[in-house]
Amino acid sequence: MTLVTRLTGAALAMGLAIGTANAAELKFANFMPPTNPYEKGAFQPFAEKLKEATNGEVSVEVFSGGELGAGPVEQYSRAVDGVADLVVSLPGYTASTFPITLLSELPGVIGEDTGTKAIWDNIELFQPEYRRVHLVSLWSNAENVLYSREKPIHTPDDVKGLKIRVPSRNTGLVVESWGATPVSMPVSEIYNALQTGVIDAAMIDGTGTKAFKLGEVSKYVTVGMNTTISPFFILMNRDSYQSLGDEAQQAVDKVGKEISIMANDTQLKAAHKGIDAFGEMSGHEVIHLTDEEKKAFDDLSKNVTDKVVADAEANGLPAKKVVGALSSD
């Protein structure tokens, strides 16, 4: 064997050893069922794209349906504590940790079609809230709409006194401005709560029809008013991220941004299909507000946006800067 051959063989062996040593298998905790549109539209593509971008160095296994721990509220803690390397969740479930991020959900700040781009154009404004984890993806959702168990809703007067599920504190403030009582509740509990009458209605985007079968326990969906647009994120355990090489870290960041766009697109398509499907169900109605009806809701929700921004400024947060940047994008 020639010297060149021996050196080449040694180099290849060394390269293989190094590649094997640096290989990472990441656990991705998903609280949603594997039938959720995000599974095929975002989470599996994330795993595939990251594996391809790192030449197989980094692989991701998605554990859906709460396999790594039940409950969406605990997802942030799972990322911080390393129960999972990656998690998907909503910042609204741990609202006190993400007051700046949640400014993006306020009525009138972003649009469901353009919100994700606006967020990423200004991503540096949100980064300070993610010191305990690594922010991989962040995207805006479809607008929350109002699923009603029994009562058709056309005006704020129609919701007075009702108990309405909300996904976040800001959504609760909006519901309160309409005269209803907000009930904080993870998405996995909505079905039973509507079925048993624990709540009268629920704020959630249109994916609720199919992904969470809310068409079985509600008769009306009201759409058209400015409501909250709940953001989602994928977070990574900080130590898991830092254990990767520079190129692998760059791949995580690049793919994470790409998946933000894909996830938003997936959600919007599924939400719109969900609302259409609801309207096609026997005995069900999608209520599209008139301009006058919409204005009655929007005037109240604008007061909420103004107050939240003012309160955040009073607490030393750059709320006006964030909202101004998002709104102008």
Number of C-alpha atoms within 10 A of each C-alpha: 5 7 8 9 10 11 11 12 12 12 12 12 12 12 12 12 12 11 14 12 10 15 17 18 14 18 19 25 29 28 23 24 17 17 13 17 20 21 19 14 17 22 24 15 18 24 20 17 22 23 21 14 18 17 12 16 19 22 20 20 15 21 19 19 17 16 14 19 17 15 16 21 18 15 29 27 16 21 26 21 15 18 17 24 23 30 29 23 22 22 24 24 20 17 16 11 14 17 20 22 25 22 25 27 27 24 24 18 22 24 21 21 15 14 25 26 19 20 23 18 13 15 15 9 17 18 13 12 15 15 10 17 22 22 24 21 23 28 27 29 26 26 26 28 23 25 31 25 22 14 16 17 20 18 17 18 13 14 22 15 14 18 20 25 29 28 25 24 19 24 28 22 21 26 28 20 19 23 18 21 21 25 21 16 17 16 19 15 12 23 19 13 17 23 15 11 13 14 21 22 30 30 28 27 25 30 24 24 24 20 17 19 15 25 23 16 21 24 21 23 27 21 23 19 24 23 25 34 28 27 24 20 20 26 28 30 23 20 16 17 20 13 12 17 13 11 11 23 16 14 19 26 17 16 21 23 20 16 23 24 19 19 28 27 22 19 24 21 14 23 26 15 16 22 23 15 17 26 18 12 12 8 10 16 18 19 16 15 17 12 10 10 15 18 16 16 23 21 14 18 26 19 14 22 21 13 13 18 21 15 12 16 14 11 10 8 15 15 23 15 13 20 19 11 16 23 16 9 13
